[in-house]
Amino acid sequence: MRLVTVIKVRAAFLQRVLQRLQAKWQAKSALSAALRAPLSRSRRPLLSAQQIQSLASELTALAGDMPRNPKLSSAQRQGEQTSRFMGNGLEYEESRPYQLGDEIRRINWRLMARTGQAYTKLFQEERQEDWFILLDQRMSMRFGTRVRLKAEQALRVAGYFLWLAEKAALNLPVEGARLAEELVFTPTFIGRGSYTQMMHAFSQPCPPISTAQQSTPEPALHAVLNDLSQRLQPGSRLIIISDFHDLDESCLATLTALQQFARVKAICIEDPAERVLPVMEGVQLQSMASGELFEVQAQTLQDYAAWAENHLQARLTRLRQAGVKVNRLLADAPLQSLVEQLELSV
């Protein structure tokens, strides 16, 4: 009888031990899954393959609002874009007095009959330029309060230009660089499939901001622009998509110098909360530089809105003074608004 009782006690004890071990294992498994979840999310591309194709379909539907042939290429390579060069093109531009050596077939006989003097016809010569897209995905771009991150909206803007280069702008060659923890260049793409290939290259996973990342210096915009000034070909078009948070005098000096041989276009991406803070109880602002917390009061909202608008406008003014054409776009703006913002400035 005693032996049976001891066996029962030991069995009950072992059962409790097994239950505790099982509970610990389940808790450990749950913690492991929780730790893996952010990692798996951080490995997701900014836009999936399906989203990239959906964006292309939307752009195709809006194609009627887009310019068909960007004007005034200053590139040296022959092509199908109108340019600022005069030569053997198809589009008549003007006539000038005949000079020794001009081809007889270029003489403007009608004008000669009216004036009695010989004139030579000049035609606008077609050239083909290269496009270079610099896409900023640094820490300040990994922020968003409505609909999407600034980095995702920047990618959508890049998609607009890539689609335009492939579909509507006569198969322009396009190269790009993704600016994140480091500067990564893409191959040059041209023709069919260039939109999809470049979008996949740009849609690399954009991990959340971490303490380790904040302690590691990111590439500065002025250093990147200096690199590009040595890389771009004369007559190129440089498209910069960023929030320009680190725009400084070195950037402006380089951008001014770039205007001598390239056309520079800037798309400034902003989040609505960067213009006007949300009205919510208990909201605090934390400085990314110092980590300091700030309480948000009613007067703070008004003061911040005024400061933000002046700060952002000053940034745009400095870019324009450097000769850069600038567009300002909110991160939550729909695609239709995006096209309307950009169609007149390509």
C-alpha positions as CSV (number, residue, x, y, z in Angstrom):
1,M,0.0,0.0,0.0
2,R,2.8,2.3,0.9
3,L,4.6,1.5,-2.4
4,V,1.5,2.4,-4.4
5,T,1.2,5.7,-2.6
6,V,4.9,6.6,-3.3
7,I,4.5,5.8,-6.9
8,K,1.3,8.0,-7.2
9,V,3.1,10.9,-5.5
10,R,6.1,10.6,-7.8
11,A,3.8,10.4,-10.8
12,A,2.0,13.6,-9.8
13,F,5.3,15.3,-9.2
14,L,6.6,14.4,-12.6
15,Q,3.4,15.5,-14.2
16,R,3.7,19.0,-12.5
17,V,7.3,19.2,-13.7
18,L,6.4,18.4,-17.2
19,Q,3.6,20.9,-17.2
20,R,6.0,23.6,-16.0
21,L,8.5,22.7,-18.7
22,Q,5.8,22.8,-21.3
23,A,4.7,26.2,-20.1
24,K,8.2,27.5,-20.3
25,W,8.7,26.1,-23.7
26,Q,5.5,27.7,-25.0
27,A,6.5,31.1,-23.5
28,K,10.0,30.8,-25.1
29,S,8.4,29.9,-28.4
30,A,6.1,32.9,-28.2
31,L,8.9,35.3,-27.3
32,S,11.0,33.9,-30.2
33,A,8.2,34.4,-32.6
34,A,7.7,38.0,-31.3
35,L,11.3,38.7,-31.8
36,R,11.3,37.3,-35.3
37,A,8.2,39.2,-36.4
38,P,9.8,42.7,-36.6
39,L,12.8,41.1,-38.3
40,S,10.6,39.5,-41.0
41,R,8.7,42.8,-41.4
42,S,11.9,44.7,-41.8
43,R,12.9,42.3,-44.6
44,R,9.8,43.1,-46.7
45,P,10.4,45.4,-49.7
46,L,8.9,48.8,-49.6
47,L,6.7,47.8,-52.5
48,S,5.9,44.2,-53.4
49,A,6.0,43.0,-57.0
50,Q,2.2,43.2,-57.1
51,Q,2.3,46.8,-55.8
52,I,4.9,47.8,-58.4
53,Q,2.7,46.4,-61.2
54,S,-0.4,48.1,-59.7
55,L,1.5,51.4,-59.7
56,A,2.4,50.9,-63.4
57,S,-1.3,50.3,-64.2
58,E,-2.3,53.5,-62.4
59,L,0.3,55.4,-64.3
60,T,-0.9,53.9,-67.5
61,A,-4.4,55.1,-66.7
62,L,-3.1,58.6,-66.1
63,A,-0.9,58.6,-69.2
64,G,-3.1,61.2,-70.9
65,D,-2.0,63.8,-68.3
66,M,1.7,63.2,-68.8
67,P,4.1,64.9,-71.1
68,R,5.1,62.8,-74.1
69,N,8.5,64.2,-74.9
70,P,10.6,66.1,-72.4
71,K,11.9,69.2,-74.2
72,L,15.3,70.7,-74.7
73,S,17.8,67.9,-74.1
74,S,21.3,69.2,-73.9
75,A,22.9,65.7,-74.2
76,Q,25.5,65.0,-76.8
77,R,24.1,61.6,-78.0
78,Q,21.7,61.6,-80.9
79,G,18.2,60.6,-80.1
80,E,14.5,61.5,-80.4
81,Q,14.2,64.3,-77.8
82,T,14.0,67.9,-78.9
83,S,17.1,69.8,-77.9
84,R,18.6,73.2,-77.6
85,F,21.0,72.3,-80.5
86,M,20.4,73.4,-84.1
87,G,21.2,70.9,-86.8
88,N,19.8,68.2,-89.0
89,G,16.5,67.7,-87.1
90,L,12.9,67.5,-88.5
91,E,11.4,70.5,-86.6
92,Y,11.9,73.9,-88.3
93,E,13.1,76.5,-85.8
94,E,14.3,79.6,-87.6
95,S,16.3,81.0,-90.5
96,R,19.5,83.0,-90.5
97,P,21.5,84.7,-93.2
98,Y,23.3,82.3,-95.6
99,Q,26.9,81.6,-94.7
100,L,29.6,80.1,-96.9
101,G,29.5,76.3,-96.6
102,D,25.8,76.0,-95.9
103,E,24.0,73.3,-97.8
104,I,22.0,74.5,-100.8
105,R,19.1,72.2,-99.8
106,R,18.8,74.2,-96.6
107,I,18.2,77.5,-98.3
108,N,14.8,79.1,-97.5
109,W,13.7,79.9,-101.0
110,R,10.5,81.6,-100.1
111,L,12.2,84.0,-97.7
112,M,14.8,84.6,-100.3
113,A,12.1,85.5,-102.9
114,R,10.5,88.0,-100.5
115,T,13.7,89.7,-99.3
116,G,16.2,89.2,-102.1
117,Q,18.7,87.7,-99.7
118,A,19.7,84.1,-99.1
119,Y,18.7,82.5,-95.8
120,T,19.5,79.1,-94.4
121,K,16.8,77.1,-92.5
122,L,17.8,75.9,-89.1
123,F,16.1,72.8,-87.5
124,Q,15.9,71.7,-83.9
125,E,18.2,68.7,-83.6
126,E,17.0,65.7,-81.6
127,R,19.3,64.4,-78.9
128,Q,19.0,61.8,-76.1
129,E,19.8,62.4,-72.5
130,D,20.5,60.2,-69.5
131,W,18.4,60.3,-66.4
132,F,19.8,59.7,-63.0
133,I,17.5,59.2,-60.0
134,L,18.8,59.6,-56.4
135,L,16.4,58.1,-54.0
136,D,16.8,59.0,-50.3
137,Q,15.8,56.2,-47.9
138,R,17.8,57.4,-44.8
139,M,16.3,57.4,-41.3
140,S,14.4,60.7,-41.6
141,M,12.6,59.2,-44.6
142,R,11.4,56.2,-42.6
143,F,8.6,58.2,-41.0
144,G,5.0,58.5,-41.7
145,T,1.7,59.3,-39.9
146,R,-0.8,58.9,-42.7
147,V,-1.2,56.2,-45.3
148,R,2.5,55.5,-45.9
149,L,6.1,56.3,-45.0
150,K,7.9,59.2,-46.7
151,A,10.3,56.6,-48.1
152,E,7.4,54.8,-49.8
153,Q,6.0,57.9,-51.3
154,A,9.5,58.8,-52.6
155,L,9.6,55.3,-54.2
156,R,6.2,56.1,-55.9
157,V,7.7,59.3,-57.2
158,A,10.7,57.4,-58.6
159,G,8.2,55.0,-60.2
160,Y,6.5,58.0,-62.0
161,F,9.8,59.1,-63.6
162,L,10.9,55.5,-64.4
163,W,7.5,54.8,-66.1
164,L,7.9,58.1,-68.0
165,A,11.4,57.2,-69.1
166,E,10.3,53.8,-70.4
167,K,6.8,54.4,-71.7
168,A,6.3,58.1,-72.5
169,A,9.8,59.5,-73.1
170,L,11.2,57.4,-75.9
171,N,13.1,54.8,-74.0
172,L,15.5,57.0,-72.1
173,P,18.5,55.3,-70.3
174,V,18.1,55.5,-66.6
175,E,20.5,54.9,-63.8
176,G,19.9,55.4,-60.1
177,A,21.3,55.2,-56.6
178,R,19.6,54.2,-53.3
179,L,20.8,56.3,-50.4
180,A,20.3,54.5,-47.1
181,E,23.0,53.2,-44.7
182,E,25.2,53.5,-47.7
183,L,25.0,54.7,-51.3
184,V,24.2,51.8,-53.6
185,F,24.2,52.4,-57.4
186,T,21.9,50.5,-59.8
187,P,22.8,49.3,-63.3
188,T,21.7,51.5,-66.2
189,F,18.4,50.3,-67.6
190,I,16.9,51.3,-71.0
191,G,13.9,50.2,-72.9
192,R,11.3,47.5,-72.1
193,G,11.4,46.3,-68.5
194,S,13.5,49.1,-67.2
195,Y,10.7,50.4,-65.0
196,T,10.2,47.0,-63.3
197,Q,13.9,46.3,-62.9
198,M,14.7,49.6,-61.4
199,M,11.7,49.6,-59.1
200,H,12.7,46.2,-57.7
201,A,16.3,47.6,-57.2
202,F,14.8,50.6,-55.3
203,S,12.3,48.5,-53.2
204,Q,14.9,47.0,-50.9
205,P,13.7,46.4,-47.3
206,C,13.8,49.5,-45.3
207,P,14.3,48.4,-41.7
208,P,12.9,50.4,-38.8
209,I,15.1,53.0,-37.0
210,S,17.2,51.4,-34.3
211,T,19.6,52.6,-31.7
212,A,22.5,51.0,-33.5
213,Q,21.6,52.7,-36.7
214,Q,21.4,56.1,-35.0
215,S,24.9,55.7,-33.7
216,T,26.2,54.9,-37.2
217,P,26.8,58.0,-39.4
218,E,24.7,58.0,-42.6
219,P,26.1,59.2,-45.9
220,A,25.7,63.0,-46.0
221,L,23.9,64.6,-49.0
222,H,26.7,66.9,-49.8
223,A,29.2,64.0,-50.1
224,V,26.8,62.1,-52.3
225,L,26.3,65.1,-54.6
226,N,30.1,65.6,-54.9
227,D,30.3,61.9,-56.0
228,L,27.6,62.4,-58.6
229,S,29.2,65.5,-60.0
230,Q,32.1,63.3,-61.1
231,R,29.8,60.6,-62.4
232,L,27.1,62.4,-64.4
233,Q,27.6,62.8,-68.2
234,P,27.1,66.3,-69.7
235,G,23.5,66.9,-70.6
236,S,22.2,64.5,-68.0
237,R,19.1,65.0,-65.9
238,L,19.4,64.5,-62.1
239,I,16.3,63.8,-60.2
240,I,16.7,64.0,-56.4
241,I,13.8,62.6,-54.2
242,S,14.4,63.4,-50.6
243,D,13.2,65.4,-47.6
244,F,16.5,67.4,-47.8
245,H,16.8,67.4,-44.0
246,D,20.6,67.9,-44.2
247,L,20.7,70.5,-46.9
248,D,23.7,72.8,-46.3
249,E,25.9,75.3,-48.0
250,S,28.1,72.5,-49.4
251,C,25.0,70.9,-51.0
252,L,24.0,74.2,-52.5
253,A,27.4,74.9,-53.9
254,T,27.6,71.5,-55.6
255,L,24.0,71.9,-57.0
256,T,24.9,75.3,-58.4
257,A,28.0,73.8,-60.1
258,L,26.0,70.8,-61.4
259,Q,23.7,73.2,-63.3
260,Q,26.7,73.9,-65.7
261,F,26.3,70.5,-67.3
262,A,23.2,68.8,-65.9
263,R,19.6,69.6,-65.2
264,V,18.6,69.1,-61.6
265,K,15.1,68.4,-60.4
266,A,14.2,68.1,-56.7
267,I,11.1,66.4,-55.2
268,C,10.8,67.4,-51.5
269,I,8.8,64.7,-49.6
270,E,7.0,65.8,-46.4
271,D,4.7,64.2,-43.9
272,P,1.6,66.1,-42.8
273,A,2.7,66.0,-39.2
274,E,5.9,67.8,-40.2
275,R,3.7,70.7,-41.2
276,V,1.0,70.6,-38.5
277,L,1.3,68.5,-35.3
278,P,-1.7,66.2,-34.6
279,V,-4.1,67.3,-31.9
280,M,-4.0,64.4,-29.4
281,E,-3.8,64.2,-25.6
282,G,-0.5,63.0,-24.1
283,V,1.5,63.5,-27.3
284,Q,5.2,64.1,-26.8
285,L,7.9,64.9,-29.3
286,Q,11.3,63.3,-29.1
287,S,14.4,64.7,-30.7
288,M,16.2,62.2,-32.9
289,A,19.5,64.1,-32.2
290,S,19.4,64.2,-28.4
291,G,16.5,62.0,-27.4
292,E,14.9,64.9,-25.4
293,L,11.1,64.8,-24.9
294,F,8.9,67.8,-25.4
295,E,5.3,68.1,-24.1
296,V,2.8,69.3,-26.8
297,Q,0.6,72.2,-25.6
298,A,-2.0,74.3,-27.5
299,Q,0.5,77.1,-28.0
300,T,3.1,74.6,-29.0
301,L,0.9,73.5,-31.9
302,Q,0.6,77.1,-33.2
303,D,4.3,77.9,-32.8
304,Y,5.4,74.7,-34.4
305,A,3.1,75.2,-37.5
306,A,4.5,78.7,-38.0
307,W,8.1,77.5,-37.5
308,A,7.7,74.5,-39.8
309,E,6.2,76.4,-42.7
310,N,9.0,79.0,-42.5
311,H,11.6,76.3,-42.2
312,L,10.4,74.3,-45.1
313,Q,9.9,77.3,-47.3
314,A,13.4,78.5,-46.6
315,R,14.7,75.1,-47.6
316,L,12.8,75.3,-50.9
317,T,13.9,78.9,-51.5
318,R,17.6,77.9,-51.1
319,L,17.2,75.1,-53.6
320,R,15.6,77.4,-56.1
321,Q,18.4,79.9,-55.7
322,A,20.8,77.2,-56.6
323,G,19.0,76.8,-59.9
324,V,17.1,73.6,-58.9
325,K,13.5,73.1,-60.0
326,V,11.6,72.0,-56.9
327,N,8.3,70.3,-56.2
328,R,6.8,69.8,-52.8
329,L,4.8,66.6,-52.1
330,L,3.0,65.2,-49.1
331,A,3.6,61.6,-48.2
332,D,-0.1,60.8,-48.2
333,A,-0.8,62.5,-51.5
334,P,-2.7,60.3,-54.0
335,L,-1.2,59.4,-57.3
336,Q,-3.4,61.8,-59.3
337,S,-2.1,64.7,-57.2
338,L,1.5,63.4,-57.7
339,V,1.1,63.5,-61.5
340,E,-0.5,67.0,-61.4
341,Q,2.4,68.2,-59.3
342,L,5.1,66.9,-61.6
343,E,3.7,67.0,-65.1
344,L,4.7,70.6,-65.8
345,S,8.2,70.3,-64.5
346,V,9.6,67.2,-66.3
